[in-house]
Amino acid sequence: MKRLLLASLVLIATALGAGCANVNAWQRGHLARPDMQLAGDPLAKALNKTYAAKEAGTGSAGVGEGGCGCN
Amino acid sequence: MMRRLLIAWSVVMLSAPALAAELKAGDRAPAFKTALLAAPTNEFDSSALRGKVAYVDFWASWCGPCKQAMPVLDTLYKKFGNDGFVVVGVNKDAKPADAERFMKSVAVSFPLVADAGNVIAQAFNPRHMPTGYLIDRKGHVRHVHSGFRSETAAELEAQVASLIKETP
């Protein structure tokens, strides 16, 4: 019974793990679209930047830009 | 028996995304046939690169450094074209209209090709955008440029100048 449970867990974990597919570099065009950004609204972006600067803590508002991994 | 099966299953399932290998210096450049972006009915055959020094550049309109690279590549193409240097730009835009808009803003004289079925991208498997593969006259990849920085231009020019002196 214990073995069966372990086997089931491994099967589920590997099946879920395999679902985490890599997005190839050349397929990141959709991710680079402005409406795909975490902070797509320019005003919200500016406010976040100001907030981060005032609190001396950047990175709390997620990642900006995206796509080619170059920004 | 059960344990072996589980190990085999885990290896196969978890290694699948990592199976595709990146083309690196020393590898033979893959051959490809594809349509020209400017004239989709015309085919571009990589056999035209045989005996020449070629730079295969993967680009897209959504990639900032790709835009920076284009004028530099065009300058090199014009400078070394008569010595047997060819640049081929492989477009990776999902929508052809995006590529067309880009081509209007950044005009280049070297051939730009489509890769609708991702056949070329899968063969070269670039890990960044842009990525350029400098291929020698014998068809081997000699240098891979991942991304495009200000120092890449001079580096690439020196590499092209060196490779065009080599005999096929």
gemmi code that builds the backbone of each chain (N, CA, C; Angstrom):
import gemmi

chains = {
    "A": [
        ("MET", (0.841, -1.215, 0.000), (0.000, 0.000, 0.000), (0.871, 1.258, 0.000)),
        ("LYS", (1.935, 1.190, 0.863), (2.850, 2.317, 0.968), (3.558, 2.550, -0.374)),
        ("ARG", (3.935, 1.416, -0.986), (4.629, 1.489, -2.285), (3.749, 2.095, -3.368)),
        ("LEU", (2.505, 1.679, -3.344), (1.555, 2.165, -4.342), (1.361, 3.679, -4.189)),
        ("LEU", (1.302, 4.118, -2.962), (1.135, 5.541, -2.671), (2.346, 6.332, -3.168)),
        ("LEU", (3.535, 5.773, -2.894), (4.781, 6.413, -3.318), (4.847, 6.489, -4.847)),
        ("ALA", (4.500, 5.361, -5.484), (4.515, 5.316, -6.953), (3.546, 6.333, -7.527)),
        ("SER", (2.375, 6.444, -6.919), (1.374, 7.411, -7.392), (1.900, 8.831, -7.253)),
        ("LEU", (2.547, 9.103, -6.121), (3.105, 10.443, -5.893), (4.161, 10.787, -6.932)),
        ("VAL", (5.053, 9.803, -7.211), (6.115, 10.033, -8.213), (5.491, 10.289, -9.579)),
        ("LEU", (4.487, 9.475, -9.928), (3.834, 9.640, -11.235), (3.203, 11.025, -11.360)),
        ("ILE", (2.508, 11.433, -10.327), (1.834, 12.744, -10.354), (2.867, 13.875, -10.401)),
        ("ALA", (3.906, 13.762, -9.553), (4.926, 14.819, -9.499), (5.648, 14.979, -10.830)),
        ("THR", (6.015, 13.845, -11.456), (6.747, 13.935, -12.726), (5.844, 14.436, -13.845)),
        ("ALA", (4.576, 14.008, -13.816), (3.639, 14.481, -14.849), (3.445, 15.986, -14.727)),
        ("LEU", (3.329, 16.478, -13.499), (3.175, 17.927, -13.287), (4.456, 18.668, -13.647)),
        ("GLY", (5.586, 18.069, -13.272), (6.890, 18.682, -13.570), (7.111, 18.814, -15.059)),
        ("ALA", (6.703, 17.789, -15.800), (6.884, 17.813, -17.262), (5.992, 18.857, -17.908)),
        ("GLY", (4.950, 19.261, -17.203), (4.047, 20.284, -17.733), (4.665, 21.668, -17.725)),
        ("CYS", (5.744, 21.836, -16.955), (6.426, 23.140, -16.908), (7.331, 23.263, -18.135)),
        ("ALA", (6.738, 23.521, -19.275), (7.507, 23.564, -20.514), (8.278, 24.880, -20.626)),
        ("ASN", (9.454, 24.818, -21.230), (10.231, 26.032, -21.477), (9.608, 26.799, -22.638)),
        ("VAL", (9.611, 28.117, -22.516), (9.209, 28.943, -23.660), (10.504, 29.305, -24.371)),
        ("ASN", (10.606, 28.899, -25.607), (11.838, 29.174, -26.346), (12.019, 30.673, -26.556)),
        ("ALA", (13.277, 31.073, -26.694), (13.591, 32.504, -26.833), (12.819, 33.135, -27.990)),
        ("TRP", (12.680, 32.382, -29.072), (12.045, 32.956, -30.262), (10.516, 32.983, -30.146)),
        ("GLN", (9.976, 32.402, -29.091), (8.524, 32.373, -28.942), (8.038, 33.369, -27.892)),
        ("ARG", (8.905, 34.305, -27.507), (8.541, 35.207, -26.411), (7.886, 36.501, -26.874)),
        ("GLY", (7.513, 36.537, -28.143), (6.878, 37.731, -28.685), (5.600, 38.086, -27.957)),
        ("HIS", (4.783, 37.070, -27.650), (3.515, 37.321, -26.954), (3.771, 37.844, -25.543)),
        ("LEU", (4.825, 37.326, -24.910), (5.142, 37.769, -23.543), (5.658, 39.206, -23.528)),
        ("ALA", (6.192, 39.661, -24.655), (6.763, 41.005, -24.721), (5.712, 42.073, -25.011)),
        ("ARG", (4.466, 41.634, -25.302), (3.406, 42.612, -25.604), (3.105, 43.461, -24.378)),
        ("PRO", (2.793, 44.766, -24.576), (2.522, 45.635, -23.425), (1.406, 45.095, -22.527)),
        ("ASP", (0.372, 44.488, -23.142), (-0.748, 43.999, -22.324), (-0.416, 42.711, -21.580)),
        ("MET", (0.775, 42.172, -21.789), (1.196, 40.984, -21.051), (2.082, 41.338, -19.858)),
        ("GLN", (2.356, 42.632, -19.709), (3.220, 43.044, -18.593), (2.462, 42.968, -17.278)),
        ("LEU", (3.197, 42.698, -16.212), (2.563, 42.647, -14.889), (2.018, 44.026, -14.517)),
        ("ALA", (2.781, 45.057, -14.893), (2.317, 46.426, -14.663), (2.203, 47.096, -16.024)),
        ("GLY", (1.139, 46.791, -16.718), (0.976, 47.289, -18.081), (0.638, 48.770, -18.141)),
        ("ASP", (-0.072, 49.262, -17.124), (-0.493, 50.654, -17.106), (0.704, 51.554, -16.772)),
        ("PRO", (1.051, 52.505, -17.659), (2.240, 53.348, -17.426), (2.169, 54.128, -16.113)),
        ("LEU", (0.935, 54.583, -15.737), (0.785, 55.354, -14.500), (1.074, 54.456, -13.286)),
        ("ALA", (0.531, 53.245, -13.321), (0.771, 52.302, -12.220), (2.257, 51.979, -12.123)),
        ("LYS", (2.893, 51.888, -13.278), (4.320, 51.584, -13.337), (5.116, 52.714, -12.667)),
        ("ALA", (4.750, 53.975, -13.031), (5.437, 55.143, -12.477), (5.235, 55.224, -10.967)),
        ("LEU", (4.002, 54.944, -10.537), (3.701, 54.978, -9.093), (4.513, 53.924, -8.349)),
        ("ASN", (4.597, 52.736, -8.957), (5.373, 51.658, -8.342), (6.842, 52.051, -8.216)),
        ("LYS", (7.341, 52.712, -9.281), (8.747, 53.123, -9.291), (8.996, 54.152, -8.194)),
        ("THR", (8.068, 55.115, -8.103), (8.191, 56.154, -7.066), (8.141, 55.525, -5.678)),
        ("TYR", (7.191, 54.598, -5.514), (7.029, 53.926, -4.220), (8.328, 53.178, -3.856)),
        ("ALA", (8.860, 52.462, -4.863), (10.079, 51.672, -4.610), (11.243, 52.587, -4.254)),
        ("ALA", (11.319, 53.759, -4.938), (12.421, 54.695, -4.683), (12.290, 55.300, -3.283)),
        ("LYS", (11.042, 55.651, -2.916), (10.819, 56.279, -1.598), (11.072, 55.296, -0.464)),
        ("GLU", (10.707, 54.042, -0.716), (10.882, 53.040, 0.334), (12.253, 52.373, 0.266)),
        ("ALA", (13.048, 52.805, -0.719), (14.393, 52.238, -0.923), (14.341, 50.726, -1.053)),
        ("GLY", (13.345, 50.258, -1.757), (13.236, 48.807, -1.953), (12.689, 48.512, -3.332)),
        ("THR", (13.512, 48.083, -4.234), (13.040, 47.779, -5.581), (12.768, 46.275, -5.712)),
        ("GLY", (12.015, 45.951, -6.724), (11.780, 44.537, -7.009), (10.487, 44.012, -6.395)),
        ("SER", (9.866, 44.807, -5.552), (8.666, 44.311, -4.885), (7.465, 44.291, -5.813)),
        ("ALA", (7.563, 45.047, -6.886), (6.409, 45.148, -7.789), (6.515, 44.209, -8.978)),
        ("GLY", (7.291, 43.164, -8.853), (7.413, 42.198, -9.945), (8.432, 42.645, -10.971)),
        ("VAL", (8.438, 41.944, -12.071), (9.432, 42.251, -13.093), (8.826, 43.104, -14.179)),
        ("GLY", (9.584, 44.056, -14.659), (9.127, 44.897, -15.755), (9.680, 44.350, -17.054)),
        ("GLU", (9.031, 44.675, -18.143), (9.442, 44.246, -19.483), (9.404, 42.725, -19.592)),
        ("GLY", (9.806, 42.230, -20.684), (9.789, 40.779, -20.838), (10.054, 40.418, -22.266)),
        ("GLY", (10.072, 39.162, -22.536), (10.238, 38.720, -23.908), (11.626, 38.232, -24.186)),
        ("CYS", (12.467, 39.124, -24.666), (13.753, 38.644, -25.161), (14.777, 38.453, -24.058)),
        ("GLY", (14.445, 38.804, -22.850), (15.387, 38.611, -21.748), (16.536, 39.577, -21.830)),
        ("CYS", (16.290, 40.741, -22.461), (17.375, 41.656, -22.714), (17.202, 42.968, -21.950)),
        ("ASN", (16.083, 43.126, -21.264), (15.855, 44.412, -20.608), (16.141, 44.340, -19.106)),
    ],
    "B": [
        ("MET", (11.773, -4.048, -10.019), (11.196, -3.801, -11.354), (10.385, -2.493, -11.353)),
        ("MET", (9.526, -2.403, -10.332), (8.668, -1.213, -10.162), (9.531, 0.038, -10.011)),
        ("ARG", (10.602, -0.095, -9.196), (11.482, 1.053, -8.935), (12.165, 1.508, -10.235)),
        ("ARG", (12.628, 0.514, -11.023), (13.301, 0.855, -12.286), (12.361, 1.576, -13.243)),
        ("LEU", (11.152, 1.065, -13.287), (10.156, 1.689, -14.165), (9.890, 3.138, -13.753)),
        ("LEU", (9.799, 3.349, -12.446), (9.543, 4.701, -11.938), (10.698, 5.643, -12.258)),
        ("ILE", (11.933, 5.132, -12.090), (13.116, 5.963, -12.391), (13.126, 6.319, -13.877)),
        ("ALA", (12.887, 5.316, -14.738), (12.893, 5.551, -16.187), (11.824, 6.576, -16.560)),
        ("TRP", (10.644, 6.415, -15.999), (9.528, 7.346, -16.250), (9.913, 8.771, -15.855)),
        ("SER", (10.499, 8.922, -14.664), (10.876, 10.245, -14.160), (11.905, 10.906, -15.062)),
        ("VAL", (12.908, 10.112, -15.483), (13.969, 10.662, -16.339), (13.387, 11.152, -17.661)),
        ("VAL", (12.543, 10.304, -18.270), (11.953, 10.669, -19.565), (11.078, 11.918, -19.438)),
        ("MET", (10.218, 11.943, -18.425), (9.278, 13.059, -18.271), (9.983, 14.381, -17.965)),
        ("LEU", (10.977, 14.332, -17.087), (11.597, 15.575, -16.641), (12.706, 16.064, -17.567)),
        ("SER", (13.262, 15.176, -18.388), (14.354, 15.622, -19.252), (13.848, 16.079, -20.612)),
        ("ALA", (12.592, 15.831, -20.922), (12.073, 16.166, -22.260), (12.325, 17.609, -22.676)),
        ("PRO", (12.050, 18.629, -21.811), (12.269, 20.004, -22.261), (13.731, 20.334, -22.500)),
        ("ALA", (14.641, 19.591, -21.874), (16.063, 19.924, -21.987), (16.759, 19.151, -23.098)),
        ("LEU", (15.997, 18.342, -23.850), (16.639, 17.469, -24.835), (17.229, 18.238, -26.020)),
        ("ALA", (16.560, 19.312, -26.444), (17.034, 20.055, -27.609), (18.355, 20.737, -27.297)),
        ("ALA", (19.359, 20.438, -28.095), (20.684, 20.992, -27.831), (20.876, 22.294, -28.586)),
        ("GLU", (21.594, 23.191, -27.984), (21.896, 24.476, -28.610), (23.055, 24.293, -29.584)),
        ("LEU", (22.941, 24.927, -30.732), (24.026, 24.847, -31.706), (25.195, 25.671, -31.187)),
        ("LYS", (26.383, 25.105, -31.215), (27.528, 25.846, -30.662), (28.698, 25.849, -31.642)),
        ("ALA", (29.715, 26.634, -31.310), (30.894, 26.738, -32.172), (31.491, 25.352, -32.395)),
        ("GLY", (31.812, 25.059, -33.658), (32.372, 23.756, -34.001), (31.349, 22.845, -34.651)),
        ("ASP", (30.057, 23.098, -34.394), (29.003, 22.268, -34.993), (28.819, 22.614, -36.468)),
        ("ARG", (28.301, 21.649, -37.199), (27.982, 21.904, -38.603), (26.670, 22.694, -38.653)),
        ("ALA", (26.655, 23.733, -39.474), (25.442, 24.557, -39.578), (24.344, 23.782, -40.295)),
        ("PRO", (23.124, 23.784, -39.746), (22.022, 23.060, -40.406), (21.650, 23.702, -41.745)),
        ("ALA", (21.222, 22.867, -42.675), (20.759, 23.378, -43.973), (19.266, 23.711, -43.849)),
        ("PHE", (18.829, 24.695, -44.613), (17.401, 25.049, -44.564), (16.956, 25.680, -45.872)),
        ("LYS", (15.665, 25.568, -46.108), (15.029, 26.221, -47.254), (13.817, 26.940, -46.717)),
        ("THR", (13.658, 28.181, -47.091), (12.522, 28.933, -46.560), (12.138, 30.058, -47.514)),
        ("ALA", (11.066, 30.766, -47.168), (10.595, 31.854, -48.030), (11.248, 33.168, -47.639)),
        ("LEU", (11.486, 34.000, -48.644), (11.999, 35.354, -48.374), (10.868, 36.213, -47.843)),
        ("LEU", (11.157, 37.042, -46.849), (10.099, 37.887, -46.264), (9.550, 38.885, -47.276)),
        ("ALA", (10.456, 39.475, -48.049), (10.040, 40.510, -49.003), (9.275, 39.927, -50.186)),
        ("ALA", (9.577, 38.680, -50.531), (8.899, 38.042, -51.664), (8.600, 36.592, -51.277)),
        ("PRO", (7.481, 36.363, -50.567), (7.190, 35.025, -50.021), (7.133, 33.890, -51.046)),
        ("THR", (6.927, 34.252, -52.309), (6.871, 33.178, -53.309), (8.277, 32.719, -53.700)),
        ("ASN", (9.279, 33.513, -53.353), (10.659, 33.141, -53.674), (11.299, 32.396, -52.509)),
        ("GLU", (12.014, 31.344, -52.856), (12.615, 30.509, -51.821), (14.070, 30.901, -51.580)),
        ("PHE", (14.474, 30.855, -50.326), (15.890, 31.034, -49.988), (16.428, 29.670, -49.570)),
        ("ASP", (17.496, 29.246, -50.262), (18.107, 27.948, -49.973), (19.482, 28.196, -49.354)),
        ("SER", (19.718, 27.575, -48.199), (20.999, 27.808, -47.521), (22.188, 27.245, -48.297)),
        ("SER", (21.918, 26.460, -49.343), (23.035, 25.962, -50.151), (23.734, 27.129, -50.869)),
        ("ALA", (23.014, 28.275, -50.949), (23.605, 29.483, -51.547), (24.742, 30.018, -50.681)),
        ("LEU", (24.815, 29.571, -49.439), (25.850, 30.058, -48.514), (27.132, 29.231, -48.614)),
        ("ARG", (27.059, 28.140, -49.391), (28.214, 27.244, -49.492), (29.449, 27.983, -50.020)),
        ("GLY", (30.553, 27.825, -49.354), (31.801, 28.468, -49.785), (31.906, 29.924, -49.359)),
        ("LYS", (30.886, 30.401, -48.641), (30.901, 31.800, -48.184), (30.949, 31.848, -46.660)),
        ("VAL", (31.294, 33.026, -46.165), (31.199, 33.248, -44.718), (29.812, 33.820, -44.478)),
        ("ALA", (29.052, 33.164, -43.609), (27.653, 33.589, -43.414), (27.381, 33.930, -41.962)),
        ("TYR", (26.479, 34.892, -41.778), (26.015, 35.234, -40.431), (24.501, 35.046, -40.421)),
        ("VAL", (24.050, 34.018, -39.709), (22.613, 33.752, -39.612), (22.114, 34.376, -38.311)),
        ("ASP", (21.278, 35.399, -38.472), (20.831, 36.191, -37.317), (19.345, 35.966, -37.056)),
        ("PHE", (19.021, 35.552, -35.838), (17.616, 35.376, -35.447), (17.120, 36.673, -34.824)),
        ("TRP", (16.053, 37.230, -35.376), (15.560, 38.526, -34.914), (14.030, 38.549, -34.883)),
        ("ALA", (13.519, 39.532, -34.173), (12.069, 39.751, -34.133), (11.813, 41.220, -33.848)),
        ("SER", (10.631, 41.700, -34.248), (10.333, 43.124, -34.090), (10.181, 43.524, -32.626)),
        ("TRP", (9.834, 42.556, -31.756), (9.613, 42.856, -30.345), (10.898, 42.866, -29.519)),
        ("CYS", (12.030, 42.656, -30.192), (13.310, 42.538, -29.492), (14.168, 43.786, -29.752)),
        ("GLY", (14.373, 44.587, -28.707), (15.116, 45.840, -28.838), (16.520, 45.687, -29.401)),
        ("PRO", (17.345, 44.809, -28.839), (18.719, 44.651, -29.343), (18.775, 44.181, -30.803)),
        ("CYS", (17.704, 43.502, -31.261), (17.664, 43.063, -32.668), (17.675, 44.298, -33.575)),
        ("LYS", (16.946, 45.325, -33.124), (16.847, 46.565, -33.892), (18.209, 47.256, -33.931)),
        ("GLN", (18.919, 47.210, -32.803), (20.253, 47.814, -32.723), (21.231, 47.089, -33.651)),
        ("ALA", (21.072, 45.768, -33.750), (22.012, 44.953, -34.517), (21.883, 45.151, -36.026)),
        ("MET", (20.666, 45.418, -36.478), (20.404, 45.452, -37.928), (21.315, 46.399, -38.721)),
        ("PRO", (21.438, 47.692, -38.312), (22.304, 48.588, -39.095), (23.769, 48.132, -39.102)),
        ("VAL", (24.208, 47.556, -37.997), (25.594, 47.068, -37.906), (25.796, 45.912, -38.884)),
        ("LEU", (24.850, 44.987, -38.901), (24.944, 43.838, -39.801), (24.906, 44.285, -41.254)),
        ("ASP", (24.075, 45.306, -41.519), (23.962, 45.811, -42.887), (25.283, 46.450, -43.339)),
        ("THR", (25.906, 47.173, -42.417), (27.193, 47.803, -42.735), (28.244, 46.737, -43.044)),
        ("LEU", (28.276, 45.691, -42.230), (29.246, 44.613, -42.449), (28.970, 43.890, -43.770)),
        ("TYR", (27.681, 43.689, -44.058), (27.280, 43.020, -45.297), (27.766, 43.812, -46.512)),
        ("LYS", (27.615, 45.127, -46.423), (28.036, 45.981, -47.547), (29.559, 46.030, -47.633)),
        ("LYS", (30.223, 46.039, -46.490), (31.681, 46.147, -46.454), (32.372, 44.878, -46.957)),
        ("PHE", (31.858, 43.721, -46.526), (32.532, 42.462, -46.844), (31.794, 41.601, -47.876)),
        ("GLY", (30.672, 42.130, -48.399), (29.868, 41.361, -49.351), (30.668, 40.868, -50.554)),
        ("ASN", (31.523, 41.725, -51.091), (32.307, 41.349, -52.275), (33.382, 40.306, -51.955)),
        ("ASP", (33.694, 40.166, -50.676), (34.694, 39.171, -50.260), (34.051, 37.825, -49.896)),
        ("GLY", (32.754, 37.729, -50.116), (32.067, 36.462, -49.842), (31.418, 36.381, -48.478)),
        ("PHE", (30.975, 37.519, -47.951), (30.270, 37.512, -46.665), (28.776, 37.752, -46.886)),
        ("VAL", (27.959, 36.892, -46.312), (26.510, 36.990, -46.474), (25.848, 37.035, -45.104)),
        ("VAL", (24.834, 37.871, -44.981), (24.027, 37.907, -43.751), (22.623, 37.432, -44.108)),
        ("VAL", (22.082, 36.570, -43.266), (20.696, 36.132, -43.441), (19.959, 36.388, -42.135)),
        ("GLY", (18.892, 37.165, -42.207), (18.099, 37.460, -41.011), (16.878, 36.565, -40.955)),
        ("VAL", (16.805, 35.730, -39.920), (15.658, 34.816, -39.767), (14.643, 35.463, -38.819)),
        ("ASN", (13.472, 35.782, -39.359), (12.467, 36.483, -38.554), (11.658, 35.521, -37.687)),
        ("LYS", (11.426, 35.934, -36.441), (10.673, 35.093, -35.507), (9.411, 35.782, -34.991)),
        ("ASP", (8.852, 36.676, -35.787), (7.585, 37.288, -35.396), (6.439, 36.317, -35.659)),
        ("ALA", (5.469, 36.299, -34.719), (4.314, 35.422, -34.909), (3.410, 35.969, -36.019)),
        ("LYS", (3.373, 37.314, -36.128), (2.537, 37.931, -37.166), (3.429, 38.555, -38.236)),
        ("PRO", (3.257, 38.177, -39.511), (4.069, 38.765, -40.588), (3.952, 40.289, -40.638)),
        ("ALA", (2.795, 40.823, -40.228), (2.586, 42.283, -40.281), (3.580, 43.007, -39.370)),
        ("ASP", (3.919, 42.391, -38.230), (4.890, 42.995, -37.304), (6.269, 43.086, -37.959)),
        ("ALA", (6.624, 42.035, -38.678), (7.921, 42.009, -39.367), (7.957, 43.066, -40.472)),
        ("GLU", (6.825, 43.184, -41.183), (6.750, 44.169, -42.273), (6.918, 45.598, -41.742)),
        ("ARG", (6.271, 45.862, -40.610), (6.381, 47.194, -39.987), (7.837, 47.462, -39.594)),
        ("PHE", (8.482, 46.457, -39.046), (9.873, 46.580, -38.619), (10.777, 46.844, -39.828)),
        ("MET", (10.515, 46.109, -40.908), (11.347, 46.251, -42.108), (11.229, 47.646, -42.725)),
        ("LYS", (10.066, 48.280, -42.520), (9.892, 49.641, -43.039), (10.705, 50.636, -42.216)),
        ("SER", (10.799, 50.390, -40.923), (11.539, 51.338, -40.059), (13.039, 51.072, -40.071)),
        ("VAL", (13.433, 49.822, -40.277), (14.867, 49.479, -40.314), (15.142, 48.753, -41.633)),
        ("ALA", (15.496, 49.531, -42.649), (15.714, 48.930, -43.966), (17.117, 48.336, -44.044)),
        ("VAL", (17.205, 47.107, -44.492), (18.520, 46.461, -44.675), (18.600, 45.869, -46.077)),
        ("SER", (19.835, 45.671, -46.541), (19.991, 45.171, -47.907), (20.209, 43.661, -47.967)),
        ("PHE", (20.450, 43.037, -46.821), (20.677, 41.575, -46.850), (19.339, 40.819, -46.793)),
        ("PRO", (19.333, 39.540, -47.201), (18.062, 38.796, -47.233), (17.479, 38.517, -45.845)),
        ("LEU", (16.179, 38.766, -45.722), (15.442, 38.451, -44.493), (14.472, 37.320, -44.842)),
        ("VAL", (14.482, 36.297, -44.036), (13.652, 35.137, -44.371), (12.654, 34.827, -43.254)),
        ("ALA", (11.608, 34.101, -43.628), (10.579, 33.694, -42.660), (10.939, 32.320, -42.098)),
        ("ASP", (10.304, 31.987, -40.992), (10.496, 30.648, -40.418), (9.161, 30.217, -39.814)),
        ("ALA", (8.179, 30.086, -40.694), (6.803, 29.868, -40.245), (6.645, 28.623, -39.363)),
        ("GLY", (7.259, 27.543, -39.719), (7.086, 26.304, -38.955), (8.117, 26.115, -37.858)),
        ("ASN", (8.892, 27.161, -37.566), (9.972, 27.101, -36.552), (11.038, 26.062, -36.884)),
        ("VAL", (11.112, 25.671, -38.156), (12.058, 24.616, -38.551), (13.498, 25.076, -38.346)),
        ("ILE", (13.774, 26.320, -38.772), (15.163, 26.825, -38.659), (15.493, 27.073, -37.187)),
        ("ALA", (14.549, 27.660, -36.463), (14.799, 27.951, -35.041), (15.049, 26.671, -34.255)),
        ("GLN", (14.308, 25.627, -34.570), (14.501, 24.369, -33.850), (15.837, 23.731, -34.205)),
        ("ALA", (16.291, 23.945, -35.434), (17.575, 23.367, -35.844), (18.743, 24.102, -35.174)),
        ("PHE", (18.654, 25.429, -35.084), (19.732, 26.217, -34.467), (19.531, 26.312, -32.945)),
        ("ASN", (18.285, 26.371, -32.538), (17.894, 26.462, -31.128), (18.570, 27.609, -30.367)),
        ("PRO", (18.383, 28.847, -30.836), (18.982, 29.979, -30.114), (18.343, 30.155, -28.743)),
        ("ARG", (19.154, 30.509, -27.754), (18.647, 30.646, -26.383), (18.299, 32.085, -26.031)),
        ("HIS", (18.699, 33.038, -26.899), (18.396, 34.443, -26.664), (18.002, 35.084, -27.980)),
        ("MET", (17.433, 36.275, -27.859), (17.117, 37.058, -29.060), (17.794, 38.414, -28.903)),
        ("PRO", (18.603, 38.859, -29.866), (18.974, 38.101, -31.054), (20.098, 37.110, -30.737)),
        ("THR", (20.230, 36.122, -31.592), (21.418, 35.264, -31.570), (21.893, 35.154, -33.016)),
        ("GLY", (23.193, 35.318, -33.194), (23.771, 35.234, -34.533), (24.826, 34.151, -34.582)),
        ("TYR", (24.823, 33.408, -35.679), (25.779, 32.312, -35.857), (26.696, 32.674, -37.016)),
        ("LEU", (27.983, 32.809, -36.727), (28.951, 33.107, -37.775), (29.499, 31.777, -38.292)),
        ("ILE", (29.250, 31.549, -39.573), (29.556, 30.245, -40.183), (30.685, 30.413, -41.193)),
        ("ASP", (31.660, 29.522, -41.137), (32.819, 29.653, -42.040), (32.508, 29.080, -43.429)),
        ("ARG", (33.490, 29.174, -44.310), (33.277, 28.760, -45.701), (33.046, 27.248, -45.831)),
        ("LYS", (33.443, 26.507, -44.815), (33.233, 25.047, -44.862), (31.892, 24.638, -44.244)),
        ("GLY", (31.148, 25.607, -43.765), (29.818, 25.309, -43.221), (29.797, 24.992, -41.745)),
        ("HIS", (30.868, 25.338, -41.034), (30.889, 25.108, -39.590), (30.636, 26.411, -38.826)),
        ("VAL", (29.892, 26.290, -37.739), (29.661, 27.455, -36.871), (30.977, 27.756, -36.165)),
        ("ARG", (31.424, 29.007, -36.272), (32.705, 29.375, -35.643), (32.503, 30.249, -34.411)),
        ("HIS", (31.492, 31.106, -34.472), (31.215, 31.972, -33.320), (29.705, 32.119, -33.161)),
        ("VAL", (29.279, 32.172, -31.910), (27.857, 32.406, -31.626), (27.755, 33.688, -30.811)),
        ("HIS", (26.959, 34.625, -31.309), (26.756, 35.889, -30.579), (25.359, 35.886, -29.973)),
        ("SER", (25.309, 35.769, -28.667), (24.041, 35.790, -27.946), (23.766, 37.205, -27.479)),
        ("GLY", (22.656, 37.786, -27.930), (22.367, 39.169, -27.595), (23.197, 40.098, -28.459)),
        ("PHE", (22.991, 41.392, -28.291), (23.777, 42.360, -29.055), (24.112, 43.551, -28.175)),
        ("ARG", (25.416, 43.735, -27.929), (25.888, 44.847, -27.093), (26.741, 45.767, -27.964)),
        ("SER", (27.094, 46.923, -27.430), (27.848, 47.889, -28.234), (29.188, 47.300, -28.692)),
        ("GLU", (29.793, 46.464, -27.865), (31.104, 45.900, -28.228), (30.992, 44.751, -29.247)),
        ("THR", (29.772, 44.256, -29.471), (29.593, 43.124, -30.394), (30.006, 43.511, -31.820)),
        ("ALA", (29.715, 44.773, -32.196), (29.976, 45.218, -33.567), (31.448, 45.043, -33.939)),
        ("ALA", (32.341, 45.564, -33.085), (33.781, 45.490, -33.377), (34.271, 44.047, -33.342)),
        ("GLU", (33.739, 43.303, -32.400), (34.122, 41.890, -32.242), (33.745, 41.097, -33.497)),
        ("LEU", (32.508, 41.338, -33.950), (32.000, 40.628, -35.116), (32.780, 41.019, -36.371)),
        ("GLU", (33.085, 42.289, -36.499), (33.824, 42.757, -37.675), (35.194, 42.079, -37.744)),
        ("ALA", (35.858, 41.982, -36.611), (37.177, 41.340, -36.568), (37.062, 39.856, -36.936)),
        ("GLN", (36.017, 39.215, -36.461), (35.827, 37.791, -36.757), (35.531, 37.566, -38.238)),
        ("VAL", (34.697, 38.439, -38.812), (34.365, 38.313, -40.241), (35.625, 38.551, -41.072)),
        ("ALA", (36.363, 39.604, -40.725), (37.597, 39.939, -41.466), (38.576, 38.776, -41.431)),
        ("SER", (38.615, 38.062, -40.331), (39.523, 36.917, -40.206), (39.010, 35.717, -41.011)),
        ("LEU", (37.716, 35.466, -40.946), (37.161, 34.273, -41.615), (37.161, 34.373, -43.140)),
        ("ILE", (36.973, 35.581, -43.653), (36.931, 35.687, -45.123), (38.302, 35.414, -45.753)),
        ("LYS", (39.352, 35.469, -44.942), (40.699, 35.168, -45.466), (40.927, 33.663, -45.595)),
        ("GLU", (40.109, 32.882, -44.922), (40.272, 31.427, -44.970), (39.775, 30.884, -46.308)),
        ("THR", (40.446, 29.846, -46.788), (40.032, 29.259, -48.061), (38.999, 28.156, -47.811)),
        ("PRO", (38.087, 27.954, -48.764), (37.035, 26.946, -48.555), (37.607, 25.524, -48.432)),
    ],
}
model = gemmi.Model(1)
for chain_id, residues in chains.items():
    chain = gemmi.Chain(chain_id)
    for i, (resn, *xyz) in enumerate(residues, 1):
        res = gemmi.Residue()
        res.name, res.seqid = resn, gemmi.SeqId(i, " ")
        for name, pos in zip(("N", "CA", "C"), xyz):
            atom = gemmi.Atom()
            atom.name, atom.element = name, gemmi.Element(name[0])
            atom.pos, atom.b_iso = gemmi.Position(*pos), 0.0
            res.add_atom(atom)
        chain.add_residue(res)
    model.add_chain(chain)
structure = gemmi.Structure()
structure.add_model(model)
structure.setup_entities()
